[in-house]
């Protein structure tokens, strides 16, 4: 089931508008993609959550998808502030935040800074610390400035998305999803925003905040994820740091939510059912699946 495009809405922020879809009714779940990805990364996850009795809001990152390309600040903290603003705007929290890759880092920032707004965290291939050395970061930023530019930038990211990051089995709609990403990045303004984000990313801002997170968490990592030298060991480290639950998904890379939704969706639903009551007026105590 695709997210109903007619439900596309926008949230005004100081530098532009964020696009989001709002589907279902019940306790609030807010999901955010990772760098260079789109809301449709959650298309295989949303239907199961909605059917189980949750309200699922999925937002595009700054300068990505249907969000404006007028933003000049990007990264974990900027995205974290956007999540906080979105939950406040929806006025249905506290919310469970679902974040993929740097979206997971941003969700951790939001949970640490505004625990009153965050009921739980589902972190898919998150970065809770900066794994690169300062020298590696400098080299990567130079590479991104060259790689993610016209006329080859959109094609380069589409190739990397498939060959490097989506290692292992592919979703049935993988080709469609990557084609959608490539079409989006064919727009110079979207490509610039993507490049600006890639250059700005530095996850060292997240590590000092992890110990402040009070919300229950589920960390999901694919065992072929190229971002981690040893995915299982990094997953265990993240789970221990957060004191939460973990799920290692075999045969997939950086995007378990759409590479293996038949594994991830039941795990997320089980996690949601086990959370304490939302405690918001008018919100169900938990999803219908409970």
C-alpha positions as CSV (number, residue, x, y, z in Angstrom):
1,X,0.0,0.0,0.0
2,X,1.4,3.4,-1.0
3,X,1.0,6.3,1.3
4,X,-2.0,8.3,0.1
5,X,-0.6,11.3,-1.8
6,X,-3.8,13.2,-1.2
7,X,-2.9,13.4,2.5
8,X,0.3,15.2,1.8
9,X,0.7,18.2,4.3
10,X,3.4,20.7,5.1
11,X,4.8,22.1,8.3
12,X,6.2,25.6,8.2
13,X,9.7,25.9,9.7
14,X,11.9,29.0,9.9
15,X,13.7,28.2,6.6
16,X,11.1,26.4,4.6
17,X,8.3,23.8,4.8
18,X,8.6,20.1,5.6
19,X,6.4,17.6,3.8
20,X,4.7,14.8,5.6
21,X,1.8,12.3,5.2
22,X,-0.6,11.5,8.0
23,X,-2.3,8.1,7.9
24,X,-4.5,6.1,10.4
25,X,-5.7,6.8,13.9
26,X,-4.4,5.9,17.3
27,X,-1.2,6.3,19.2
28,X,1.2,8.5,17.2
29,X,4.2,7.1,15.3
30,X,6.4,9.6,13.5
31,X,8.9,8.3,11.0
32,X,11.8,10.1,9.2
33,X,14.1,8.7,6.5
34,X,17.9,8.9,6.2
35,X,20.2,11.0,4.0
36,X,19.3,10.8,0.3
37,X,16.1,8.8,1.0
38,X,12.4,9.6,0.7
39,X,9.2,9.0,2.7
40,X,8.6,6.0,0.5
41,X,11.3,4.1,2.3
42,X,8.6,3.3,4.8
43,X,5.9,2.2,2.3
44,X,6.2,-1.4,3.4
45,X,6.1,-0.6,7.1
46,X,3.2,1.9,7.3
47,X,0.3,-0.4,6.3
48,X,1.0,-2.9,9.0
49,X,1.2,-0.2,11.7
50,X,-2.0,1.6,10.5
51,X,-3.9,-1.8,10.4
52,X,-2.8,-2.4,13.9
53,X,-4.3,0.8,15.1
54,X,-1.6,3.5,15.0
55,X,-1.5,6.9,13.5
56,X,1.6,7.0,11.3
57,X,3.1,10.3,10.1
58,X,6.1,10.1,7.7
59,X,8.1,13.2,6.9
60,X,10.6,14.1,4.3
61,X,14.0,15.5,5.3
62,X,14.9,19.1,4.6
63,X,15.5,19.6,0.9
64,X,14.4,16.0,0.1
65,X,11.2,14.7,-1.6
66,X,8.3,17.1,-1.2
67,X,10.0,19.3,1.4
68,X,11.3,22.7,0.4
69,X,14.8,23.2,-0.8
70,X,15.3,26.6,0.8
71,X,16.9,25.2,4.0
72,X,20.5,26.2,4.6
73,X,21.1,24.1,7.8
74,X,21.1,20.3,7.7
75,X,22.2,17.4,9.9
76,X,21.3,15.4,12.9
77,X,20.4,18.4,15.2
78,X,18.5,20.2,12.5
79,X,16.4,17.1,11.8
80,X,15.9,16.5,15.5
81,X,14.5,20.0,15.9
82,X,12.2,19.3,13.0
83,X,10.9,16.1,14.7
84,X,10.2,18.0,17.9
85,X,8.4,20.7,15.9
86,X,6.3,18.1,14.1
87,X,5.2,16.3,17.2
88,X,4.3,19.6,18.8
89,X,2.4,20.6,15.7
90,X,0.4,17.4,15.6
91,X,-0.5,17.8,19.3
92,X,-1.0,14.1,19.7
93,X,2.1,13.1,21.5
94,X,4.1,11.7,23.1
95,X,5.1,9.9,19.9
96,X,7.1,6.9,19.0
97,X,9.9,8.1,16.7
98,X,11.1,5.9,13.9
99,X,14.4,6.9,12.2
100,X,16.5,5.4,9.5
101,X,20.2,6.0,9.4
102,X,20.8,9.7,10.3
103,X,17.1,9.9,10.9
104,X,17.7,7.6,13.8
105,X,20.4,9.9,15.1
106,X,18.0,12.8,14.9
107,X,15.4,10.8,16.8
108,X,17.9,10.2,19.6
109,X,18.6,13.9,19.8
110,X,14.9,14.6,20.1
111,X,14.4,12.0,22.8
112,X,17.3,13.4,24.8
113,X,16.3,17.0,24.5
114,X,12.5,16.6,24.7
115,X,11.7,13.4,26.7
116,X,8.2,14.6,27.3
117,X,7.4,14.3,23.6
118,X,9.0,10.8,22.9
119,X,7.3,7.6,24.1
120,X,9.6,5.2,22.3
121,X,12.3,4.9,19.6
122,X,12.7,2.6,16.7
123,X,16.1,3.1,15.3
124,X,17.0,1.5,12.0
125,X,20.7,1.4,11.2
126,X,21.3,4.6,13.3
127,X,24.5,6.4,13.9
128,X,24.9,6.9,17.7
129,X,28.5,8.0,17.4
130,X,30.8,9.2,14.6
131,X,32.7,6.2,13.3
132,X,35.0,8.1,11.0
133,X,38.2,9.9,12.1
134,X,38.5,13.6,11.5
135,X,40.8,12.9,8.5
136,X,38.2,10.5,7.0
137,X,35.5,13.1,7.5
138,X,37.5,15.7,5.6
139,X,38.2,13.3,2.8
140,X,34.5,12.2,2.6
141,X,33.4,15.8,2.4
142,X,35.7,16.5,-0.5
143,X,34.4,13.4,-2.2
144,X,30.8,14.3,-1.7
145,X,31.3,17.7,-3.2
146,X,32.6,16.1,-6.3
147,X,30.4,13.1,-6.5
148,X,27.1,14.6,-5.7
149,X,27.0,17.4,-8.3
150,X,25.6,17.7,-11.8
151,X,25.4,16.1,-14.2
152,X,26.3,12.8,-12.6
153,X,25.2,13.3,-8.9
154,X,21.7,11.7,-9.1
155,X,23.0,8.6,-11.0
156,X,26.0,8.3,-8.6
157,X,23.7,8.2,-5.5
158,X,21.3,5.8,-7.2
159,X,24.2,3.4,-7.9
160,X,25.6,3.7,-4.4
161,X,22.2,3.2,-2.9
162,X,21.8,-0.1,-4.7
163,X,25.3,-1.5,-4.9
164,X,26.7,-0.4,-1.5
165,X,23.9,0.4,0.9
166,X,21.1,-1.9,-0.1
167,X,23.3,-5.0,0.0
168,X,21.6,-8.4,0.1
169,X,18.0,-9.0,-0.9
170,X,16.1,-6.3,-2.4
171,X,12.5,-5.3,-1.9
172,X,9.9,-6.0,-4.6
173,X,9.7,-2.3,-5.3
174,X,13.4,-1.5,-5.0
175,X,13.8,-0.5,-8.6
176,X,10.8,1.8,-8.3
177,X,12.0,3.4,-5.1
178,X,15.5,4.1,-6.5
179,X,14.1,5.5,-9.7
180,X,12.0,7.9,-7.5
181,X,15.1,9.0,-5.6
182,X,16.9,9.5,-8.9
183,X,14.1,11.6,-10.3
184,X,14.0,13.7,-7.2
185,X,17.8,14.4,-7.3
186,X,17.6,15.3,-11.0
187,X,16.3,18.6,-9.7
188,X,19.4,20.8,-9.1
189,X,17.9,22.2,-5.9
190,X,17.3,18.8,-4.4
191,X,20.7,17.6,-5.4
192,X,22.3,20.7,-3.8
193,X,20.3,20.0,-0.6
194,X,21.4,16.4,-0.5
195,X,25.1,17.4,-1.1
196,X,24.8,20.0,1.7
197,X,23.5,17.4,4.1
198,X,26.2,14.9,3.2
199,X,28.9,17.5,3.8
200,X,27.3,18.7,7.1
201,X,26.9,15.3,8.7
202,X,28.9,14.7,11.9
203,X,27.4,12.2,14.3
204,X,29.8,13.1,17.1
205,X,27.0,15.5,18.4
206,X,24.8,12.4,19.2
207,X,27.1,10.3,21.3
208,X,27.1,12.5,24.5
209,X,23.3,12.5,24.4
210,X,22.7,8.8,24.3
211,X,22.9,8.4,28.1
212,X,20.2,10.9,28.6
213,X,17.6,9.0,26.6
214,X,14.8,7.7,28.8
215,X,12.5,6.3,26.2
216,X,12.4,2.5,25.5
217,X,14.1,1.7,22.3
218,X,14.4,-1.0,19.5
219,X,17.5,-0.9,17.4
220,X,17.4,-2.7,14.0
221,X,20.5,-3.4,11.9
222,X,21.0,-5.5,8.8
223,X,23.9,-7.9,9.1
224,X,25.3,-6.7,5.8
225,X,25.2,-3.0,6.6
226,X,28.3,-1.4,5.1
227,X,28.4,1.4,7.6
228,X,29.6,-0.9,10.3
229,X,32.7,-3.0,10.3
230,X,30.9,-5.6,12.4
231,X,27.2,-5.0,12.3
232,X,26.4,-7.4,15.2
233,X,29.0,-5.9,17.5
234,X,27.9,-2.3,16.7
235,X,24.2,-3.3,17.3
236,X,25.1,-4.8,20.7
237,X,27.0,-1.7,21.6
238,X,24.0,0.5,20.7
239,X,21.5,-1.7,22.5
240,X,23.7,-1.6,25.6
241,X,24.1,2.2,25.4
242,X,20.4,2.7,25.2
243,X,19.4,-0.1,27.5
244,X,16.8,-1.3,24.9
245,X,16.0,-4.1,22.5
246,X,17.9,-5.2,19.4
247,X,17.1,-6.9,16.1
248,X,19.8,-8.1,13.7
249,X,18.2,-8.8,10.3
250,X,20.1,-11.4,8.2
251,X,20.8,-10.9,4.5
252,X,20.1,-7.2,4.3
253,X,22.1,-3.9,4.3
254,X,21.3,-0.4,5.4
255,X,17.5,-0.4,4.8
256,X,15.9,-3.3,6.7
257,X,12.6,-1.4,6.7
258,X,12.1,-2.1,3.0
259,X,14.6,-4.9,2.4
260,X,13.0,-7.2,4.9
261,X,9.6,-5.7,6.0
262,X,8.3,-9.2,6.8
263,X,10.9,-9.3,9.6
264,X,10.9,-5.7,10.7
265,X,7.2,-5.0,10.8
266,X,6.3,-7.7,13.3
267,X,9.2,-6.7,15.5
268,X,8.1,-3.1,15.5
269,X,4.5,-4.0,16.3
270,X,5.7,-6.2,19.2
271,X,7.8,-3.3,20.5
272,X,4.9,-0.9,20.2
273,X,2.5,-3.2,22.0
274,X,5.0,-3.5,24.9
275,X,5.3,0.3,25.5
276,X,3.6,2.0,28.4
277,X,0.4,3.8,27.7
278,X,0.7,6.9,25.6
279,X,-1.1,9.0,28.2
280,X,-2.4,11.6,25.7
281,X,-6.1,12.7,25.9
282,X,-8.0,11.0,23.1
283,X,-5.2,8.5,22.2
284,X,-5.8,4.8,22.5
285,X,-3.7,3.1,25.2
286,X,-2.1,1.0,22.5
287,X,-2.8,-0.3,19.0
288,X,-5.7,-2.5,18.2
289,X,-3.2,-5.4,17.8
290,X,-2.8,-5.4,21.6
